Each structure stands twice: as structure tokens, then as C-alpha cells.
């Protein structure tokens, strides 16, 4: 019975380590994707201001 408990404990520890590694890899992948696919807020601000100034410059 003792060996069975030890094997179950070892399997649980190994599965837990795999789970932590998978979660870490997932977080890293999501962060990498966001950093490459994200919108540049600076570019969006420049575009917004450009359009705002163009709109304000039009005669009513």
C-alpha cells in the first residue's frame, strides 16, 4: 500500500509541475502575441489628433 501511495504522490507532483509549466508557457505566448499584434497607442493618438484638427479646420 505504501508504494501505491508513493507512486500516486509522485504522479501528482509531476502532473502539477507540468501544469505550472503549461500555464507559464501560455502566459508567455499570450504576452508575445499582444506585444506583436497590439495597436500602437502613440500612432492612434497622432491619427486622432490629425483628424480632429482637420475637422476643426473645416468651415461650418
Secondary structure per residue as TSV (DSSP state, phi and psi in degrees):
chain	resnum	aa	ss	phi	psi
A	1	X	-	360.0	-37.2
A	2	X	H	-62.1	-38.3
A	3	X	H	-67.2	-39.7
A	4	X	H	-60.6	-45.4
A	5	X	H	-63.0	-40.5
A	6	X	H	-64.6	-40.9
A	7	X	H	-66.2	-40.7
A	8	X	H	-64.0	-42.0
A	9	X	H	-61.9	-43.0
A	10	X	H	-65.2	-43.9
A	11	X	H	-62.8	-39.7
A	12	X	H	-64.3	-44.2
A	13	X	H	-62.1	-43.6
A	14	X	H	-65.0	-42.6
A	15	X	H	-64.6	-37.9
A	16	X	H	-64.8	-41.6
A	17	X	H	-63.9	-41.7
A	18	X	H	-63.5	-40.5
A	19	X	H	-63.2	-44.0
A	20	X	H	-63.4	-43.0
A	21	X	H	-64.0	-40.3
A	22	X	H	-65.1	-41.6
A	23	X	H	-64.5	-41.0
A	24	X	H	-63.9	-42.5
A	25	X	H	-64.4	-39.2
A	26	X	H	-62.7	-47.5
A	27	X	H	-61.4	-42.9
A	28	X	H	-62.6	-41.9
A	29	X	H	-65.9	-42.1
A	30	X	H	-64.5	-43.2
A	31	X	H	-63.4	-40.3
A	32	X	H	-65.2	-41.2
A	33	X	H	-64.0	-43.8
A	34	X	H	-64.6	-38.1
A	35	X	H	-70.4	-27.2
A	36	X	H	-93.5	-28.7
A	37	X	H	-103.4	-1.4
A	38	X	S	-73.4	161.1
A	39	X	-	-87.4	136.4
A	40	X	-	-75.4	115.1
A	41	X	H	-65.0	-33.0
A	42	X	H	-64.3	-44.6
A	43	X	H	-64.8	-39.6
A	44	X	H	-64.7	-39.3
A	45	X	H	-65.3	-42.4
A	46	X	H	-61.9	-44.5
A	47	X	H	-62.7	-44.1
A	48	X	H	-60.6	-47.1
A	49	X	H	-65.3	-38.7
A	50	X	H	-60.9	-47.3
A	51	X	H	-68.6	-36.0
A	52	X	H	-64.4	-45.1
A	53	X	H	-65.3	-38.8
A	54	X	H	-64.3	-41.6
A	55	X	H	-65.7	-42.8
A	56	X	H	-68.9	-25.1
A	57	X	H	-80.4	-11.5
A	58	X	S	-77.5	140.9
A	59	X	-	-70.6	145.9
A	60	X	-	-93.9	360.0
